[in-house]
Amino acid sequence: MELFIDVVMDALIDSLKILPFLFITYLLMEYLEHKTQEYTSAIVQKTEYFGPLWGGLIGVFPQCGFSAAASNLYAGRVITLGTLIAIYLSTSDEMIPLFISEQVPAPIMIKILLIKAVIGIIAGFIIDAVVHWHHMNHNKRLDDPVQINALCEKEHCHCEEDDHSGFIGIVKSAFVHTIHIFAFVLVLTLILGFAIELIGEDKLSELLKTSPVLSHLLAGIIGLIPNCAASVIITTLYLDKMITFGTMMSGLLVGAGIGLLILFRVNNNKKENIRIAILLFLIGTVVGALLDVLGIAL
């Protein structure tokens, strides 16, 4: 019973943490949909080229809510794929609180955050450049239209009924979206929490202490788990000197908090979601392994 209560409380706390980010994100998106729809595409076109830069910098703040917000914005095509990946890669989640609790020197924390941000920014710009090149060579439109209204249809919040109800309508639609996503995240976080407890954190730790190559792959797989426990396990193992700096980075770069969970919920294109998850995994594990090969350690 005590275990059950602990898992439920952890899941509830993790889910409650993202509520402010979800609500603010949906307020922004609803405002764009209700008030500035005719200008949105033009705004996105002007800002998307620098999206990965801002995404990489914003993502370093220790809040998984940013990755959740990014997933919603990408599903509405407010940000580019490169910006989304930049935020996912730079998101620090539970790493900073653990470093602070273990009194890790501030210069080391700052260097790690900068490395994650730089990796995210570079990867984001490269991805956007490749997407741009692909569209040019296949005669596709470069301006992917904003699809915020598609989220309304998916969530069945009847946003269209509030088109002329002003501020109250915007708040109502944002609230409905937020509650739907909150419930979805809470249920899956509960499931993941019980699964991790059944498998055991010790067993996950042992898996990461095997061969160097396998450790990077396993760290990346654990990083894909949309739960704070993933970053806690990986960071703790690094602090205990059980894994290398590169292995830790593999897991933390892939770890986007609940970002991927939200993406699979709000983005209709499931094949695209799978490709994004694979892309994130490949970038994180390859970069992590490369850091070890180059002998980079902190």
LUMMITOR-205888 format. One record per residue: x, y, z of N, C-alpha, C in turn; residue number from 0. Coordinates in pm, 1 decimal. Atoms other than C-alpha are relative to their C-alpha. Layout:
<rs>
        npx        npy        npz       capx       capy       capz        cpx        cpy        cpz     k
          X          Y          Z          X          Y          Z          X          Y          Z   NUM
...
</rs>
This chain:
<rs>
        npx        npy        npz       capx       capy       capz        cpx        cpy        cpz     k
       82.9     -119.9        0.0        0.0        0.0        0.0       87.0      125.9        0.0     0
      -89.6     -115.2       -6.1      287.0      235.9       82.8       62.9       27.9     -135.7     1
      -55.8      -13.7      134.0      443.5      168.1     -257.5     -101.6       61.4      -94.8     2
      107.7      -51.1       85.4      110.6      233.3     -427.9      -18.7      149.7       22.0     3
       19.2     -141.3      -33.3       71.1      566.5     -247.0      116.0       84.2      -52.9     4
     -117.6      -73.0       47.2      428.2      671.2     -331.9       -4.6       22.3     -150.7     5
        6.1      -10.6      145.7      382.5      598.9     -703.0     -108.3       98.1      -41.8     6
      110.2      -90.7       32.8       48.0      779.0     -712.7       37.7      144.4       29.6     7
      -38.8     -136.6      -37.4      186.1     1083.2     -530.9      105.5       55.4      -95.0     8
     -103.6      -44.9       94.0      493.7     1099.5     -756.4      -60.4       34.2     -135.6     9
       64.2      -25.2      128.6      277.0     1073.8    -1067.4      -83.1      127.9        4.6    10
       84.2     -119.0      -14.7       40.5     1340.9     -938.4       85.4      126.7        3.4    11
      -88.1     -116.3       -9.3      323.4     1578.7     -850.9       63.8       31.2     -135.0    12
      -61.4      -19.9      131.7      498.3     1525.6    -1186.8      -99.5       60.2      -98.1    13
      102.7      -49.2       91.9      172.0     1588.4    -1371.5      -41.4      142.7       34.3    14
       38.9     -134.8      -42.4       82.9     1895.8    -1165.8      105.2      103.6      -38.9    15
     -107.4      -92.6       34.9      421.9     2048.9    -1246.8      -19.5       61.9     -137.7    16
       11.5      -50.4      136.4      329.9     2086.5    -1611.8     -126.6       81.5      -22.8    17
      126.1      -71.1       17.9      -14.7     2240.3    -1556.9       17.9      146.6      -40.3    18
      -15.0     -140.5       38.8      101.5     2605.2    -1564.5       51.2       16.8     -142.8    19
      -56.6       -8.7      134.2      305.6     2545.4    -1880.3     -104.2      -35.4     -105.7    20
      103.9       39.3       94.7       20.6     2366.2    -2055.1     -104.1      110.3      -17.2    21
      106.2     -101.2        5.5     -235.4     2631.8    -1966.5       48.4      126.4      -71.3    22
      -53.4     -119.6       65.2      -12.0     2922.2    -2070.6       19.8      -24.4     -149.1    23
      -19.5       33.4      140.9       77.3     2744.9    -2395.2     -131.8        1.7      -76.0    24
      129.4        2.8       67.7     -286.8     2681.7    -2481.6      -65.0      137.3       -5.9    25
       50.3     -137.9        5.7     -379.2     3039.5    -2391.5       61.3       73.4     -119.0    26
      -69.4      -62.7      112.2     -115.6     3158.1    -2637.7      -53.8      -50.1     -132.8    27
       45.3       58.7      125.6     -231.0     2917.5    -2906.9     -144.1       39.7      -30.8    28
      138.9      -40.7       21.4     -597.4     3001.7    -2857.1       -7.9      146.9      -41.6    29
       -1.7     -141.3       38.2     -515.4     3371.5    -2879.2       38.1       14.5     -146.7    30
      -41.8       -2.3      140.2     -333.3     3311.2    -3207.1     -114.2      -42.9      -90.6    31
      109.8       53.2       80.7     -632.1     3113.9    -3333.4     -117.3       97.7       -7.3    32
      119.2      -85.2       -6.0     -902.7     3358.4    -3222.5       24.8      142.7      -47.4    33
      -21.1     -142.7       20.5     -736.5     3696.0    -3260.6       93.7       37.1     -114.3    34
     -101.4      -40.1       98.5     -444.6     3690.0    -3500.6       22.6     -105.4     -106.9    35
      -15.1      111.0       94.5     -511.9     3402.7    -3736.0       57.7       45.7     -133.7    36
      -43.8      -46.0      131.6     -453.4     3613.1    -4046.4      147.5       40.4       -1.6    37
     -140.7      -40.9       -5.9     -109.1     3722.1    -3923.6       93.1     -112.5       42.7    38
      -81.9      104.9      -60.4       10.8     3394.5    -3775.1      104.6      -56.6      -95.2    39
      -93.7       58.9       96.2      168.9     3245.1    -4087.2      116.6       94.3      -27.1    40
     -105.0      -98.6       25.2      360.7     3566.9    -4152.5       95.2        8.4      118.7    41
      -82.4       -6.7     -120.4      483.7     3577.3    -3791.4       92.9     -120.0        7.7    42
      -80.4      122.8       -6.4      600.4     3216.1    -3803.7      111.9        3.1     -102.6    43
     -100.7       -6.4      105.0      783.2     3275.5    -4130.9      116.7       88.7       39.8    44
     -103.7      -94.8      -38.6      974.7     3566.5    -3978.3       86.3      -52.0      114.9    45
      -71.6       43.4     -120.0     1075.9     3387.1    -3659.6       56.4     -140.8       -9.6    46
      -37.2      141.1        0.9     1120.6     3024.6    -3765.3      148.3      -22.4      -27.0    47
     -140.9       18.1       32.6     1474.3     3076.6    -3896.3       89.1        5.3      123.6    48
      -77.9       -8.8     -122.8     1597.3     3159.5    -3545.5      -59.6      -87.0      110.1    49
       66.0       84.9      -97.9     1371.5     2907.9    -3371.6       93.0      -92.1       75.9    50
      -91.0       90.9      -71.4     1644.6     2651.1    -3293.4       88.1       71.4      100.8    51
      -82.7      -76.2      -93.8     1854.6     2923.0    -3129.0      -75.6       25.7      128.9    52
       81.0      -28.5     -118.0     1576.4     3030.8    -2895.0      -40.9     -129.5       70.5    53
       39.4      128.2      -58.5     1465.7     2670.1    -2844.6      110.3      -60.7       84.2    54
     -112.9       56.1      -72.6     1812.7     2556.6    -2741.3       28.7       75.1      129.1    55
      -26.3      -81.4     -118.5     1849.4     2844.2    -2495.8     -110.0      -14.9      104.5    56
      112.7       12.0      -92.6     1502.3     2815.2    -2345.0       -2.0     -138.1       65.4    57
        9.3      137.6      -48.5     1527.9     2438.1    -2308.7       89.1      -31.9      118.0    58
      -92.9       33.8     -107.5     1816.9     2451.6    -2059.7      -59.0       24.3      138.5    59
       61.4      -22.7     -130.8     1589.0     2574.9    -1782.6      -56.9     -132.3       52.2    60
       40.5      130.5      -56.0     1515.7     2281.8    -1546.0     -148.9      -13.6       22.2    61
      145.0       18.4       -7.8     1146.4     2247.0    -1626.1      -44.3      -83.4     -118.5    62
       44.7       85.9      110.2      999.8     1960.6    -1827.4     -120.8       60.5      -70.3    63
      115.6      -63.1       61.7      705.0     2188.8    -1899.5       30.6       64.3     -133.6    64
      -35.5      -62.5      126.3      897.8     2357.0    -2179.8       -9.9      -99.7     -115.2    65
        9.5      100.1      106.2      919.0     2033.5    -2377.2     -146.1      -32.4      -29.9    66
      143.4       21.9       20.6      545.7     1981.6    -2325.1      -59.2      113.3      -81.9    67
       48.3     -116.2       74.9      477.1     2333.5    -2447.8       46.2       -7.2     -144.9    68
      -54.0        9.3      135.8      703.8     2276.9    -2748.9      -76.7     -101.4      -83.9    69
       75.3      102.6       72.8      514.3     1960.5    -2844.6     -134.0       53.8      -47.8    70
      127.3      -60.4       38.9      186.4     2149.4    -2845.2       18.8      102.1     -112.2    71
      -25.0     -102.1      101.4      333.4     2435.0    -3047.6       37.5      -63.3     -134.0    72
      -34.9       67.1      125.7      481.2     2192.5    -3302.2     -122.8      -64.3      -62.0    73
      121.9       62.3       51.7      152.0     2005.1    -3333.6      -87.6      103.8      -68.5    74
       74.1     -108.8       62.5       -5.2     2342.1    -3416.2       78.9       69.0     -108.8    75
      -89.9      -54.2      102.2      284.7     2414.6    -3655.8       33.3      146.9       25.7    76
      -43.8     -134.4      -37.4      375.4     2728.9    -3465.0      152.1        6.5        1.2    77
     -145.7        6.2        4.5      739.8     2615.7    -3441.6       41.7     -109.6      -97.0    78
      -51.3       97.0       96.6      959.2     2413.5    -3677.5       46.7     -127.6       69.0    79
      -52.7      126.3      -52.7     1086.5     2058.2    -3637.8      135.9       23.3       65.4    80
     -130.8      -28.7      -55.9     1436.0     2193.5    -3577.8       -9.0       65.0      137.2    81
       19.9      -65.3     -129.2     1310.4     2413.5    -3294.6      -45.5     -101.8      104.1    82
       48.4      104.5      -90.4     1126.6     2117.8    -3139.3      115.0      -88.2       47.7    83
     -112.8       86.6      -35.4     1436.7     1896.4    -3149.4      100.5       75.2       86.6    84
      -93.6      -80.4      -80.0     1652.4     2180.4    -3011.6      -45.8        6.6      145.2    85
       55.3       -5.9     -135.7     1422.6     2210.0    -2709.8       10.3     -136.3       66.9    86
       -9.9      134.9      -56.3     1407.5     1833.0    -2659.7      142.9      -31.0       45.4    87
     -139.0       33.4      -30.3     1787.5     1799.5    -2668.3       55.6       81.3      116.5    88
      -56.8      -86.3     -103.9     1857.7     2091.8    -2436.2      -74.7       -7.0      131.6    89
       78.1        9.3     -123.4     1584.7     2018.3    -2182.0       78.9      -72.8      108.2    90
      -83.0       55.9     -107.3     1754.4     1951.1    -1848.1      -78.8      -76.3      104.6    91
       87.0       78.7      -86.3     1458.0     1816.9    -1651.4       51.1       -3.4      144.0    92
      -38.1       12.9     -141.0     1572.0     1681.0    -1310.3      151.1        4.9       23.6    93
     -145.3        1.8      -14.8     1945.1     1707.5    -1376.5       49.3      109.9       94.7    94
      -47.9     -112.9      -79.6     1998.3     2053.2    -1223.0      -35.5      -14.5      148.4    95
       30.5       19.1     -142.9     1807.1     1988.2     -897.3       89.2     -105.2       66.2    96
      -87.0      104.3      -56.4     2012.4     1669.9     -846.7      143.0       50.5       16.1    97
     -134.5      -55.6       -9.3     2339.0     1848.5     -921.1       11.7       95.7      118.2    98
       -1.6      -95.7     -110.6     2250.3     2121.8     -674.6       -2.3      -72.5      134.1    99
        9.5       75.3     -125.4     2154.3     1870.1     -405.7      129.9      -69.7       34.4   100
     -128.2       67.0      -21.8     2491.0     1696.0     -452.9      116.1       99.4        2.1   101
      -99.5     -107.4       -8.1     2674.3     2032.0     -443.6      103.9       -8.2     -111.1   102
      -89.1       -1.9      116.2     2821.3     1994.7     -791.5       37.9      145.4      -27.9   103
      -43.3     -138.2       24.1     3031.0     2307.1     -866.2      -78.0       67.5     -112.6   104
       79.1      -74.9       97.9     2839.1     2574.5    -1055.7       64.4        3.1     -138.8   105
      -61.7       -1.3      134.1     3098.9     2597.7    -1340.4      -26.3     -127.9      -79.3   106
       24.9      126.6       68.7     3048.0     2227.7    -1419.0     -144.7       -5.7      -49.6   107
      140.7       -0.8       40.7     2669.5     2264.5    -1424.6      -21.6       90.7     -120.5   108
       15.1      -95.9      109.9     2694.7     2567.5    -1651.6       57.3      -57.2     -129.3   109
      -61.1       59.9      118.9     2929.7     2383.8    -1890.2      -90.7     -107.4      -60.5   110
       89.4      105.6       49.3     2690.8     2087.0    -1914.2     -122.2       60.4      -68.4   111
      115.6      -66.6       59.7     2396.4     2317.4    -1980.2       35.8       63.0     -133.7   112
      -43.5      -61.7      126.1     2594.2     2502.8    -2247.1       21.3     -105.0     -108.0   113
      -21.4      108.0       96.5     2695.3     2174.8    -2413.1     -134.5      -48.2      -54.5   114
      132.7       45.3       43.6     2332.2     2060.5    -2421.6      -66.0      104.1      -90.2   115
       60.3     -107.1       80.0     2218.6     2399.1    -2555.5       63.9        7.8     -138.2   116
      -71.7       -9.0      127.8     2487.9     2410.0    -2826.3      -35.9     -118.6      -89.6   117
       37.7      118.5       78.1     2409.5     2053.0    -2936.2     -141.2       15.8      -55.6   118
      137.7      -20.5       44.4     2040.3     2136.7    -2952.0      -10.0      103.2     -110.3   119
        4.1     -107.2       99.3     2097.0     2458.8    -3146.8       55.9      -46.2     -133.8   120
      -62.9       47.6      124.0     2333.0     2299.9    -3401.0      -89.4     -102.5      -69.4   121
       87.2      103.5       58.1     2107.7     1995.9    -3451.1     -126.5       62.1      -56.6   122
      123.1      -65.2       45.4     1802.6     2220.6    -3482.0       17.8       71.3     -132.9   123
      -25.4      -72.9      125.2     1954.3     2439.4    -3753.2       25.6      -96.9     -116.0   124
      -26.5       98.5      105.0     2080.2     2136.1    -3946.2     -130.5      -65.4      -45.9   125
      127.0       64.3       33.8     1737.7     1969.5    -3930.6      -87.5       93.6      -82.7   126
       81.3      -94.8       75.9     1558.9     2283.6    -4048.1       55.7       22.1     -140.0   127
      -62.6      -16.5      131.5     1810.9     2322.4    -4331.7      -31.2     -119.9      -89.9   128
       30.7      121.6       76.7     1754.8     1960.7    -4440.8     -146.4       -1.2      -42.1   129
      143.0       -5.8       31.8     1376.3     2002.2    -4423.2      -24.5      101.3     -111.5   130
       12.9     -104.2      102.1     1404.2     2323.7    -4627.5       46.1      -51.1     -135.7   131
      -54.9       55.1      124.0     1622.7     2150.3    -4887.6      -93.7     -105.9      -58.1   132
       91.0      105.6       44.6     1383.4     1853.5    -4903.0     -124.6       60.3      -64.9   133
      119.2      -63.6       55.3     1083.9     2080.2    -4962.4       30.6       65.7     -134.3   134
      -37.0      -66.3      124.7     1268.5     2274.0    -5232.2       13.2     -101.0     -113.8   135
      -24.1      100.6      103.7     1361.2     1955.2    -5418.4     -125.3      -80.7      -34.5   136
      124.2       72.0       28.0     1008.3     1813.7    -5399.1     -115.7       94.9      -26.4   137
      100.2     -101.7       34.7      827.9     2136.3    -5487.7     -112.8        9.0      101.5   138
       99.7      -13.0     -106.2      651.7     2147.8    -5152.6        0.2      141.7       53.4   139
        9.1     -131.2      -62.2      531.1     2458.6    -4975.5       96.2        7.7      117.1   140
      -94.0      -19.1     -109.3      794.4     2596.9    -4741.6      -68.8       51.8      124.7   141
       71.3      -55.5     -114.6      538.8     2764.7    -4520.2     -110.6      -95.4       42.7   142
       97.1       95.1      -52.2      367.9     2483.7    -4336.3     -105.4       77.1       77.9   143
      100.6      -84.3      -64.5       36.7     2646.7    -4240.7      -25.1      -39.1      144.3   144
       30.6       23.6     -139.8      -46.0     2685.0    -3875.6     -128.1      -80.7       11.5   145
      113.2       91.9      -11.0     -285.6     2410.5    -3767.7      -53.0       -5.0      142.4   146
       45.5       -3.2     -138.0     -390.2     2524.0    -3423.2     -143.1      -52.4       10.7   147
      140.2       43.4       -6.9     -755.8     2460.4    -3504.3      -13.0     -151.5       -5.4   148
        4.3      146.2        4.6     -670.2     2094.5    -3568.5        3.2      -58.6      140.6   149
       -4.2       46.3     -138.2     -595.6     2057.4    -3198.2     -138.5        6.4       62.0   150
      136.6      -12.8      -53.1     -944.6     2179.9    -3116.9      -85.8     -117.9      -45.3   151
       78.6      110.7       52.7    -1096.2     1917.1    -3343.2       39.5     -131.1       67.2   152
      -47.1      124.1      -61.2     -879.5     1644.4    -3188.9      -48.8      -12.2      143.7   153
       38.6        2.8     -140.6     -969.7     1742.0    -2832.2     -150.3       12.9       20.6   154
      146.2      -12.5       -8.6    -1341.8     1791.5    -2912.4      -42.1      104.6      103.8   155
       30.4     -102.6     -100.1    -1343.5     2113.1    -2710.5     -100.0      102.2      -52.7   156
       98.9      -90.0       59.4    -1586.8     2288.5    -2948.8       48.8      144.1        2.0   157
      -57.0     -134.8        1.7    -1353.0     2584.7    -2981.2      -73.5       89.8      -98.5   158
       65.5      -80.5      101.6    -1539.7     2693.1    -3290.2     -123.5       70.5       53.4   159
      117.5      -62.9      -56.4    -1840.0     2772.5    -3073.6       35.1      125.7       77.9   160
      -42.6     -113.8      -80.0    -1633.6     3030.9    -2886.2       73.1      105.2      -82.4   161
      -75.8      -90.0       84.9    -1495.9     3218.9    -3186.0      -26.3      145.8       30.4   162
       34.7     -139.8      -19.5    -1677.5     3537.4    -3091.5      -29.6       31.4      146.4   163
       31.3      -22.1     -140.8    -1691.1     3506.8    -2714.2      115.3       64.3       76.3   164
     -106.1      -76.1      -60.5    -1368.0     3697.3    -2650.5       85.2      -76.5       98.5   165
      -94.5       53.4      -97.3    -1146.6     3638.7    -2351.3      -52.5     -126.4       67.3   166
       59.0      116.6      -67.5    -1386.8     3393.6    -2180.9       10.0     -123.9      -88.7   167
       -8.4      112.7       92.7    -1394.9     3173.6    -2490.7      140.6      -53.3      -12.7   168
     -139.8       39.8        9.6    -1015.1     3171.5    -2516.7       42.0      -78.5      123.9   169
      -35.5       66.2     -125.4     -975.2     3078.8    -2149.7      -68.1     -136.2       10.7   170
       74.3      125.5       -7.0    -1243.9     2811.2    -2173.5       65.0     -107.6      -87.5   171
      -61.1       95.7       91.5    -1084.8     2643.8    -2476.0      135.6      -46.6       52.2   172
     -131.0       34.2      -54.3     -737.4     2657.7    -2318.4      -14.2      -91.7      121.1   173
       23.3       81.7     -119.6     -874.7     2510.9    -1995.2      -36.5     -143.2      -38.1   174
       43.0      133.4       44.5    -1041.4     2219.2    -2176.6      118.4      -78.2      -54.3   175
     -119.9       66.2       52.5     -721.8     2139.7    -2369.2       90.6      -45.1      114.0   176
      -91.5       27.8     -111.1     -516.6     2156.1    -2049.6      -45.6     -119.4       82.7   177
       53.5      110.4      -81.3     -744.5     1921.4    -1853.2       12.0     -133.0      -73.9   178
      -10.5      123.1       78.7     -750.4     1666.3    -2136.4      143.2      -54.3        2.8   179
     -139.4       42.4        3.4     -370.3     1657.7    -2161.6       47.6      -40.7      139.2   180
      -38.4       32.2     -137.4     -327.0     1659.3    -1782.9      -45.2     -141.3       37.7   181
       53.1      132.9      -31.1     -549.4     1351.5    -1747.6       78.2     -107.9      -74.0   182
      -75.6       96.1       81.4     -364.2     1174.1    -2029.9      138.2      -25.1       60.0   183
     -134.4       11.2      -56.8      -22.8     1245.6    -1876.4       -3.7      -70.9      135.2   184
       11.4       59.6     -132.9     -135.7     1147.1    -1526.8      -16.5     -151.6       -8.3   185
       24.7      143.7       14.1     -264.2      806.2    -1637.3      125.9      -72.6      -46.5   186
     -118.7       66.9       52.4       46.1      719.6    -1839.7      117.4        8.7       97.6   187
     -105.7      -11.8      -99.6      279.0      850.9    -1569.0      -18.7     -102.1      110.8   188
       28.9      103.8      -99.1      106.7      619.9    -1321.8       44.8     -137.2      -49.5   189
      -37.2      128.9       59.2      156.1      324.6    -1555.4      152.1      -16.1       -2.2   190
     -146.4        4.4        7.0      524.1      409.6    -1609.8       61.9      -10.7      139.3   191
      -50.8        4.8     -136.5      577.5      463.5    -1238.2       -4.8     -139.8       57.7   192
       13.5      136.9      -49.5      446.4      118.7    -1149.9       94.0      -94.7      -74.8   193
      -89.0       85.6       79.2      647.2      -36.4    -1435.2      143.8       11.1       49.8   194
     -136.1      -21.8      -48.9      971.9      119.8    -1309.4       19.6      -64.5      136.5   195
       -8.8       61.4     -133.1      897.7        2.2     -955.9        8.0     -151.8       -9.7   196
       -0.2      145.5       16.5      831.1     -353.0    -1076.4      133.5      -49.8      -54.1   197
     -129.3       39.5       57.7     1148.5     -366.8    -1287.6      111.9       21.7      101.2   198
     -101.8      -32.4      -99.5     1354.6     -196.5    -1020.0      106.6       92.0      -54.5   199
     -102.5      -94.3       43.6     1589.2       98.4    -1047.2      138.6      -63.8        3.7   200
     -129.7       67.5       -9.3     1879.6     -127.5     -942.4       31.4      -77.9     -126.8   201
      -20.9       76.4      123.2     1829.7     -349.4    -1247.5       30.8       92.6     -117.1   202
      -27.6      -96.9      105.7     1817.0      -45.7    -1474.6      142.5       52.7       13.2   203
     -136.2      -48.4      -24.5     2140.0       75.6    -1314.5      103.3     -101.3      -46.9   204
      -93.0      105.6       40.0     2311.4     -259.6    -1373.7       12.2       -7.0     -151.5   205
       -2.3        4.7      145.5     2215.1     -251.9    -1740.3       90.5      107.9      -58.4   206
      -79.3     -111.0       50.6     2390.1       82.2    -1781.7      149.5      -16.8       26.2   207
     -141.8       19.4      -34.1     2716.6      -52.9    -1643.8       61.9     -114.7      -79.8   208
      -52.1      108.1       83.9     2772.7     -307.6    -1921.3      105.2       55.6      -97.1   209
      -99.6      -45.8       97.5     2976.3     -248.6    -2240.5      -22.8      146.7      -35.7   210
       11.6     -142.1       32.5     3047.7      112.3    -2351.6     -106.8       30.8     -104.9   211
       97.7      -24.8      106.8     2844.8       92.3    -2673.0     -141.6      -28.0       49.5   212
      131.9       37.9      -48.9     2555.1      -88.1    -2508.6      -50.2       98.9      105.1   213
       40.6      -94.7     -103.3     2556.6      159.2    -2221.2      -60.0      126.2      -60.8   214
       54.3     -118.1       68.0     2496.1      448.0    -2462.6     -139.6      -29.2      -54.9   215
      130.0       38.2       54.1     2211.8      263.2    -2631.0     -103.8      -12.9      111.4   216
       92.1       17.0     -112.0     2054.8      169.5    -2298.1      -34.2      133.6       65.7   217
       25.3     -132.3      -55.9     2096.3      523.6    -2166.5      -99.6       76.1      -86.8   218
       93.2      -65.0       91.2     1918.2      650.6    -2476.8     -140.3      -56.0       12.6   219
      131.2       64.0      -14.7     1636.7      397.9    -2434.2      -66.3       46.2      129.7   220
       55.0      -46.5     -127.3     1593.5      494.9    -2069.2      -40.7      147.7      -11.2   221
       32.1     -141.1       19.6     1601.8      860.5    -2175.0     -132.5       20.6      -69.9   222
      127.3      -10.9       72.1     1301.0      795.4    -2398.6     -120.4      -16.7       92.4   223
      110.4       19.3      -94.0     1094.2      704.3    -2093.6      -54.2      136.5       40.4   224
       56.0     -132.9      -30.5      858.4     1002.9    -2051.7      -33.9       16.4      147.5   225
       19.1       -5.9     -144.4      910.8     1023.1    -1678.7      126.3       57.2       62.7   226
     -115.7      -61.7      -66.7     1137.1     1219.6    -1443.2       95.7     -103.9       55.3   227
      -85.6      104.4      -56.1     1269.6      889.7    -1305.8      117.1      -31.5      -92.2   228
     -106.5       30.8       95.5     1474.0      841.4    -1624.8      121.0       89.6       22.5   229
     -111.8      -92.2      -19.1     1684.9     1155.2    -1577.8       58.9      -13.2      140.2   230
      -48.8       19.8     -136.9     1709.4     1086.6    -1203.1       98.4     -116.9        3.7   231
      -85.8      119.0        1.6     1856.6      738.2    -1262.5      132.8       30.1      -68.7   232
     -120.2      -25.7       78.8     2103.1      853.8    -1529.1       92.4       99.0       71.0   233
      -82.2     -100.4      -68.9     2221.1     1161.7    -1337.1       62.1      -56.6      126.8   234
      -51.5       59.8     -123.1     2257.9      966.2    -1013.4      115.8      -94.3      -28.9   235
     -107.8       90.9       36.9     2470.7      700.1    -1183.8      126.3       76.6      -36.3   236
     -116.8      -81.7       35.8     2697.5      971.9    -1322.4       64.2       59.0      125.4   237
      -51.8      -57.6     -123.9     2731.5     1138.1     -982.7       71.9     -104.7       84.6   238
      -63.8      110.2      -73.2     2820.4      797.3     -836.1      117.8      -59.4      -76.6   239
     -113.1       42.7       83.6     3086.1      758.1    -1112.1      -16.7     -141.9      -53.8   240
       27.6      132.7       55.2     2918.6      444.2    -1245.1       -9.0        1.8     -152.6   241
        4.4      -12.3      145.8     2881.2      575.0    -1601.0       84.3      121.1      -39.7   242
      -83.0     -109.2       49.6     3087.1      808.9    -1818.3      -84.0      125.0      -26.2   243
       67.1     -125.1       33.3     3006.7     1170.0    -1899.6      -78.6      -14.8     -130.1   244
       66.6       18.6      128.2     2921.0     1070.1    -2256.6     -126.7      -83.2       11.7   245
      118.5       83.8      -21.1     2681.9      798.1    -2140.4     -111.6       80.3       65.0   246
      100.9      -85.1      -62.4     2505.9     1045.9    -1913.8      -62.5       93.2     -103.4   247
       51.6      -93.0      100.7     2475.8     1290.3    -2202.8      -90.8      -71.8     -100.0   248
       87.4       76.7       89.8     2329.9     1016.1    -2425.1     -141.2       -7.2       55.5   249
      131.0       11.9      -61.9     2048.3      963.1    -2178.4      -70.5      132.4       17.2   250
       61.8     -129.1      -26.5     1990.8     1328.4    -2093.3      -35.8       74.5     -128.1   251
       34.0      -62.9      127.7     1998.4     1446.9    -2455.9     -127.7      -60.4      -57.6   252
      121.0       67.0       49.7     1739.3     1188.1    -2552.9     -119.3       32.1       89.3   253
      109.0      -24.0      -94.8     1536.4     1255.5    -2238.9      -64.8      134.9      -18.7   254
       73.3     -125.3       23.5     1276.6     1516.7    -2330.8     -113.8       15.0      100.8   255
      108.4       -7.4      -99.0     1070.2     1475.7    -2014.8     -126.4      -63.2      -55.8   256
      126.4       51.6       53.3      707.6     1431.7    -2108.7      -30.9       56.4     -137.5   257
       21.2      -61.3      130.9      757.0     1612.9    -2437.9      -51.2      -97.3     -104.7   258
       43.7       98.8       99.1      728.4     1299.1    -2650.6     -138.8      -54.0       32.1   259
      132.3       47.3      -41.2      428.3     1183.6    -2449.7     -108.2       94.7      -50.9   260
       94.5     -101.1       46.0      248.8     1508.2    -2529.0       -8.4       -0.8     -152.4   261
       -2.8        0.0      146.6      358.4     1491.3    -2893.0      -87.5     -110.6      -57.0   262
       80.6      111.7       48.4      201.3     1148.7    -2942.2     -148.2       21.3       28.4   263
      140.1      -26.3      -32.7     -116.4     1280.3    -2782.0      -61.8      104.3      -91.8   264
       61.1     -113.3       70.8     -163.8     1602.6    -2976.3       29.8        3.6     -149.1   265
      -33.7       -2.4      142.0        5.5     1540.0    -3312.8      -61.5     -120.7      -69.8   266
       75.6      107.7       64.7     -215.7     1336.6    -3545.4       86.7      -97.4      -79.0   267
      -84.5       83.5       85.5       67.0     1204.1    -3763.6       87.9      -90.8       86.4   268
      -72.3       92.2      -88.8      180.3      900.5    -3561.4      133.3      -45.3      -59.6   269
     -125.5       38.9       63.3      443.5      798.3    -3817.3      103.8      109.9       16.5   270
      -91.4     -111.7      -19.7      594.1     1143.7    -3792.1       51.0        1.9      143.7   271
      -39.8        3.1     -140.6      597.6     1115.5    -3412.5      107.7     -106.0       24.9   272
      -97.9      108.1      -14.0      785.6      784.9    -3435.7      134.0       42.4      -60.2   273
     -123.8      -47.1       64.5     1038.0      939.3    -3676.6       71.3      102.6       88.6   274
      -58.8     -100.9      -88.1     1091.8     1230.8    -3436.4       67.7      -67.0      119.4   275
      -57.0       72.7     -113.5     1151.1      990.5    -3146.4      129.7      -70.7      -40.9   276
     -120.0       68.9       49.6     1400.7      789.1    -3354.7      111.8      100.6      -26.3   277
      -99.1     -104.1       28.1     1576.2     1107.8    -3469.3       63.1       50.6      129.6   278
      -48.6      -45.9     -129.7     1604.9     1228.1    -3110.1       93.7     -102.7       61.4   279
      -81.2      109.0      -55.2     1742.2      889.8    -3001.5      135.6       -8.2      -70.0   280
     -124.2       10.9       76.2     2001.6      879.4    -3279.8       94.7      115.8       29.9   281
      -84.8     -116.7      -27.5     2126.2     1232.5    -3220.0       60.5      -10.9      139.5   282
      -46.6        6.1     -137.9     2150.0     1183.6    -2844.0      107.6     -105.0       22.1   283
      -95.6      109.0      -23.7     2328.7      848.6    -2845.9      127.9       16.5      -81.1   284
     -119.8      -21.3       82.9     2565.9      933.3    -3133.0       87.6      110.0       59.9   285
      -76.1     -110.4      -59.3     2667.6     1264.2    -2973.6       62.6      -44.7      132.4   286
      -53.2       48.9     -126.4     2707.1     1096.7    -2633.7      120.2      -90.0      -20.4   287
     -111.6       90.1       29.9     2929.4      824.4    -2779.5      119.6       78.2      -53.1   288
     -107.5      -82.4       56.7     3129.1     1086.2    -2970.6       74.4       75.9      109.9   289
      -64.0      -69.2     -112.8     3194.9     1276.8    -2647.7       98.0      -91.3       71.4   290
      -89.9       95.7      -64.5     3345.2      963.1    -2495.3      120.2      -31.3      -88.5   291
     -110.6       28.7       93.0     3551.8      886.9    -2807.4      101.9      113.6        0.2   292
      -88.2     -116.5       -0.1     3692.6     1240.0    -2799.8       63.9       24.3      137.1   293
      -57.7      -13.1     -133.1     3770.3     1199.0    -2430.9      -47.0      122.2       76.4   294
       54.9     -116.5      -68.6     3552.3     1491.1    -2325.3      -70.5      -44.2      128.0   295
       60.0       37.3     -128.6     3463.2     1465.4    -1957.5        1.8      120.2       93.4   296
        7.5     -108.3      -99.1     3362.9     1696.8    -1674.2       -6.0      -58.6      140.0   297
</rs>
